[in-house]
């Protein structure tokens, strides 16, 4: 699906792509920390809670920025069987309403309940 773009939307999309590419290396760091923690725990009997905590933080960063990259590249999950049979205008309206009524409330919930933990 090719929706119309503006100069601003293209620059935001490109910034997200570049930032997501840089953050894609976080998965390698995450795997290294997991392997290190497993080696410490089973070979030396010394597990580190700090490593387990950083694993969750790295995973959440990678997952959330991965979602933004998937959305920009139109690789996010949807019911393609129905979506592909609709005309471009209906697809655009579905994207708009999906963002307004599903994505933005989810982001609001994350902000409301997540900020106190931060």
N, C-alpha and C positions, 0 to 999 in steps of 0.2 A: 504494500500500500504506500503510495507516494502522496503525502500531504503537502500543502504549500508551505514554504519556508520563507523567513525573513532574514535579514542580515544578523539581527540579534539572536534568533533561534539557531542559526548556523554556527555562530560563535560560541553559544552556550553548549551546543552539541559537541563541537570540537574540543572545548575545554573539558567536558565530561569524558570524552574518549581518551584524551591525553592523560588526565588524572587517573582514570580507571586503568590505563595501561601501566602507569607507574605503580599503582596499588596492586596490580595483579601479582607482583613479586612478593606480596605479603603471604601468599599461599606457600611459597618456598620457605619463608621464615617460620611459618606455622608448622609445617612438616618437620623442620629441623628441631624446633622446640619440643614437639611431641616425641620425636625419636630420642632426643637427649633425656627427656623426662623418663621415658620407658627404660632406657639404658641405666640411668641412675637408680631407678626403683628396683629393677630386677637383677642387675649385675652387682650393684653396690648396696642395695637395701636402703637407699636414701632418696625418697621421693620429695619433691619440692612443691609446696602449695602455690608458691609464686608462679611457677611454670604453668600450673593448671589454670590459674587466674588469667595470665597473659594469653593462654590459648583461647579462652572464651572471648577476650577482647579482640584479638586478631581475627578470629572467626567472624565476629559480628561486623567488624569494619569491612572485611572482605565481602561478606554476604550483602550488606546494605549498599556498598558502592557497586557491587556486581549487579544488583537490581537496577540501579540507575543506568548502568551501561546497557543492560538488556533492554530497558525501556527506550533508550535513545536509538539503539540499533534495531528496534522493532523485533526483538527476539524473545519477548516475554510471553508467558503462557496465556492463551485465550482459546476459546472454542473455535478453532479454525474451520471446522466443517460448516458452521453457520456463518462465520465472519467472511469467508471467501466468496460466498454466494450473494453477498449484499453489494449494492453499488457503493462507489467511493464516498458519496455524500452521507449515506447511512453509516458507513464505517467510521467516518470522521465524527459524526454525532455520538456514536457508541463510545468512541475513545474519549470524547469530552465528558459525557455523562459518567463513564466508568471512572475517570479521573476525579471528577467532582464528588461523586457519591460513594466511591469505594476507596480510592487511594488517599485523598485528602483527609477523610475522617480517620483512616488508619494512621496517617502521619500525626494528626492531632492527638490521638490516643497515646501514641508513642511519646510525644513531647510532654503531654500532661503527666503520664505515669512514669516516664523515664528520667525526666529532669531531676526529680528529687533524689534519684540514685546517683546521678552524676555529681 
